[in-house]
């Protein structure tokens, strides 16, 4: 979530913020990798009906609340300033946060995850080969046509297939109960990550090549990253851990509101001080996410579903 926040900030280009701004999209892949792992645990624990109900009520109340808030605020701001009209795009899709590509993708991945779980249990290697083949076919055939247009049916399918391998890798690792590798393997994983980071930073890579390197880094580096984080957690002050836990618990809501808040601040403070705008945008995003989650939790408490 931190990398996604830094990826969408345009306030400063100094190190290390410029790295995340240029290449922070790997945060989405880490998110989807972990989602794949978490959904396997959920599929093992709940019936299919309860699984889908839990996914629905986790996703749509926040999407609708945040989307409706953004929709009407954009209308209000647009009536005051031409700059807001030019900067902020909206449509009826915004009411359900479906103007954000990730929401389309996560809905599709949530929907197909039980089928994918069954297939990966039965034929893990052939299914991974099929998924990777789809990924490369999509990259060579659909990606050049779609570009950044994720709102068309082809765009939604293309952007989803582009993220499918890392999601499937997460599911596969959770299904296989793969443990933290040996110390020698950890060094090898760290080396792979380091090499990939150098390549990303020094070489001009095509979209297909960059995304492939990101997938390799995430898929093979995740066990090493988890191991490293567990070691760091033991030495991390409680206050920092609580902040990170907050961002994890409210990650969906932060994602839904943060980019809109960043854009608004950019328009209001065109020549603002980055040292002021960057932390302000982070704080406002977290506060808005907290309010959204509180409201949706309150509304859910009055419903008959538990």
C-alpha positions in Angstrom: 0.0 0.0 0.0 2.9 2.3 0.8 4.4 1.7 -2.7 1.0 2.4 -4.4 0.7 5.6 -2.5 4.2 6.7 -3.5 3.6 5.6 -7.0 0.6 8.0 -7.4 2.3 11.0 -5.8 3.6 13.7 -8.1 4.8 16.1 -5.5 8.5 15.3 -5.3 11.1 13.5 -7.5 13.9 13.2 -4.9 15.3 9.9 -3.8 13.8 7.5 -2.7 10.3 8.8 -3.7 11.2 9.0 -7.4 11.9 5.2 -7.4 8.5 4.4 -6.1 6.8 7.0 -8.3 8.4 5.4 -11.4 8.2 1.7 -10.5 5.8 1.5 -7.6 3.2 -0.5 -9.6 4.9 -3.6 -8.2 2.9 -2.9 -5.0 -0.2 -4.0 -6.8 1.4 -7.3 -7.7 2.5 -7.9 -4.1 -1.1 -7.1 -3.1 -2.5 -9.6 -5.6 0.0 -12.2 -4.6 -1.0 -11.9 -0.9 -4.7 -11.9 -2.0 -4.2 -15.2 -3.8 -2.7 -16.7 -0.6 -5.5 -15.3 1.6 -8.3 -16.5 -0.7 -7.0 -20.1 -0.6 -7.2 -20.0 3.2 -10.8 -18.6 2.9 -11.8 -21.3 0.4 -10.5 -24.0 2.8 -12.4 -22.5 5.7 -15.8 -21.5 4.3 -18.5 -22.9 2.0 -18.7 -21.4 -1.5 -21.8 -19.4 -0.6 -20.2 -17.9 2.5 -16.9 -17.2 0.6 -18.7 -15.2 -2.1 -20.8 -13.3 0.6 -17.7 -12.4 2.5 -16.0 -11.1 -0.7 -19.1 -9.2 -1.7 -19.6 -7.4 1.7 -15.9 -6.7 2.0 -15.7 -5.1 -1.4 -18.9 -3.4 -2.5 -20.0 -1.3 0.5 -16.7 0.5 0.6 -16.6 0.8 -3.2 -20.1 2.3 -3.3 -19.6 4.7 -0.4 -16.2 6.0 -1.6 -17.4 6.1 -5.2 -20.5 8.1 -4.3 -18.5 10.5 -2.2 -16.0 11.1 -5.0 -18.7 11.4 -7.6 -20.6 14.2 -5.9 -17.5 16.0 -4.7 -16.2 16.1 -8.2 -19.5 17.6 -9.4 -19.2 20.2 -6.6 -15.6 21.0 -7.2 -16.1 21.1 -11.0 -18.7 23.8 -10.7 -16.2 26.0 -8.9 -13.1 25.6 -11.0 -12.2 24.8 -14.6 -9.0 23.2 -13.4 -11.0 20.6 -11.5 -13.0 19.8 -14.6 -9.9 19.3 -16.6 -8.1 17.3 -13.9 -10.8 15.1 -12.5 -12.5 12.6 -14.7 -15.8 10.9 -13.6 -18.7 9.0 -15.0 -21.6 6.9 -13.6 -19.0 4.2 -13.1 -17.5 6.3 -10.4 -20.6 5.8 -8.2 -19.4 2.2 -7.6 -15.6 3.0 -7.9 -15.6 1.1 -11.2 -13.7 3.9 -12.8 -10.6 2.4 -11.1 -9.1 -0.5 -13.1 -8.1 -2.5 -10.0 -11.7 -2.9 -8.9 -12.7 -4.6 -12.2 -9.7 -6.9 -11.9 -10.2 -7.8 -8.3 -13.9 -8.6 -8.9 -13.0 -10.9 -11.8 -10.2 -12.6 -9.8 -12.5 -13.0 -6.7 -15.2 -14.6 -9.0 -12.9 -17.1 -10.7 -10.8 -17.9 -7.6 -12.8 -21.0 -6.6 -12.4 -22.5 -10.1 -8.7 -21.5 -10.2 -8.2 -23.1 -6.8 -9.7 -26.4 -8.0 -7.6 -26.3 -11.2 -4.4 -25.6 -9.4 -5.1 -28.4 -6.9 -5.6 -30.9 -9.8 -3.1 -29.8 -12.4 -0.8 -27.1 -10.9 2.0 -27.1 -13.5 -0.2 -27.3 -16.7 -2.5 -24.5 -15.4 0.5 -22.3 -14.6 1.8 -22.9 -18.1 -1.6 -22.0 -19.6 -1.8 -18.8 -17.4 1.7 -17.7 -18.4 0.9 -18.4 -22.1 -2.2 -16.3 -21.8 -0.2 -13.6 -20.2 2.4 -13.5 -23.1 -0.3 -13.7 -25.8 -2.2 -10.9 -24.1 1.0 -8.8 -23.9 1.9 -9.2 -27.6 -1.7 -9.0 -29.0 -4.0 -7.1 -26.7 -1.7 -4.7 -24.7 -0.5 -2.7 -27.8 -4.2 -2.3 -28.8 -5.6 -1.5 -25.3 -2.8 0.8 -24.0 -4.0 2.5 -20.9 -7.7 2.1 -21.7 -9.1 -0.2 -19.0 -12.7 0.8 -19.4 -13.5 -1.1 -22.5 -14.4 -4.9 -22.3 -11.1 -5.7 -24.0 -9.2 -3.4 -21.7 -10.7 -4.9 -18.6 -9.9 -8.4 -19.8 -6.3 -7.4 -20.9 -5.5 -5.6 -17.6 -6.8 -8.6 -15.6 -4.9 -11.2 -17.6 -1.8 -9.1 -17.1 -2.2 -9.5 -13.3 -3.4 -13.1 -13.3 0.0 -14.9 -13.1 1.1 -13.3 -9.8 -2.4 -13.9 -8.3 -2.1 -17.6 -9.4 1.4 -17.8 -7.9 0.1 -16.6 -4.6 -2.7 -19.3 -4.6 -0.2 -22.0 -5.7 2.2 -21.2 -2.8 -0.7 -21.3 -0.3 -2.0 -24.5 -1.8 1.4 -26.2 -1.8 2.1 -25.1 1.8 5.6 -23.9 0.7 7.7 -23.0 3.7 10.4 -20.4 4.0 13.3 -21.6 1.9 16.7 -22.5 3.3 19.3 -19.8 4.0 21.1 -20.4 0.7 17.9 -20.1 -1.2 17.1 -16.8 0.6 20.4 -15.4 -0.6 19.5 -16.5 -4.1 16.1 -14.8 -3.9 17.6 -11.6 -2.6 20.1 -11.7 -5.5 17.3 -12.1 -8.0 15.4 -9.1 -6.5 18.6 -7.0 -6.6 19.3 -7.9 -10.2 15.8 -7.1 -11.2 15.8 -3.8 -9.4 19.0 -2.8 -11.2 17.5 -3.8 -14.6 14.4 -1.9 -13.9 16.4 1.2 -12.9 19.1 1.2 -15.6 17.5 -0.3 -18.7 14.6 1.0 -20.7 12.3 -2.0 -20.7 9.1 -2.6 -22.6 5.8 -2.9 -20.7 5.9 -6.7 -21.3 9.5 -7.1 -20.1 9.0 -4.8 -17.1 5.9 -6.6 -15.9 7.6 -10.0 -16.4 10.5 -8.9 -14.2 8.1 -7.7 -11.6 6.3 -11.0 -11.6 9.6 -12.9 -11.2 10.7 -10.6 -8.4 7.3 -11.0 -6.5 6.8 -14.7 -7.1 10.3 -15.8 -6.2 11.2 -13.1 -3.7 8.0 -13.2 -1.6 9.2 -16.0 0.7 12.4 -14.1 1.3 10.6 -10.9 1.8 8.3 -12.5 4.4 11.3 -13.9 6.2 13.0 -10.6 6.2 9.9 -8.7 7.5 9.4 -11.2 10.3 13.0 -10.5 11.4 12.5 -6.7 11.1 9.2 -6.8 13.0 10.9 -8.0 16.2 13.1 -4.8 16.2 10.3 -2.4 15.1 8.8 0.0 17.6 5.2 -0.6 18.5 4.0 2.7 17.1 5.3 2.0 13.7 3.9 -1.5 13.7 0.4 -0.1 14.6 0.6 2.3 11.7 1.5 -0.5 9.3 -1.2 -2.7 10.7 -3.7 0.2 10.1 -2.6 0.5 6.5 -3.1 -3.2 6.0 -6.5 -3.3 7.6 -7.7 -0.3 5.6 -5.8 -1.0 2.4 -9.0 -1.2 0.2 -10.4 2.0 1.5 -7.0 3.8 1.2 -6.8 2.6 -2.4 -10.3 3.8 -3.2 -9.7 7.4 -2.0 -6.0 8.2 -2.1 -5.6 9.0 -5.8 -8.6 11.4 -5.8 -7.2 13.2 -2.7 -3.7 13.5 -4.4 -5.3 15.0 -7.5 -7.4 17.5 -5.5 -4.3 18.7 -3.5 -2.4 19.0 -6.8 -5.0 21.4 -8.1 -5.4 23.4 -4.9 -1.6 23.6 -4.2 -0.1 23.7 -7.7 3.2 25.1 -6.5 2.9 23.7 -3.0 5.8 22.5 -0.9 6.3 18.7 -1.3 7.4 18.4 2.3 4.0 19.6 3.2 1.8 18.0 0.5 3.2 14.5 0.7 2.5 13.8 4.4 -0.8 15.8 4.1 -2.0 13.6 1.3 -1.0 10.5 3.2 -2.8 11.6 6.4 -6.0 12.7 4.5 -6.1 9.4 2.6 -5.7 7.4 5.8 -8.3 9.5 7.7 -10.8 9.3 4.8 -10.3 5.5 4.6 -10.9 5.2 8.4 -14.2 7.2 8.1 -15.3 5.0 5.2 -14.6 1.8 7.0 -16.3 3.0 10.2 -19.5 4.0 8.2 -19.6 0.7 6.3 -19.1 -1.3 9.5 -21.9 0.7 11.2 -24.2 0.1 8.2 -23.3 -3.6 8.2 -24.0 -3.9 11.9 -27.7 -3.1 11.2 -28.0 -5.7 8.4 -29.2 -9.2 9.1 -26.0 -10.8 7.5 -23.0 -11.6 9.7 
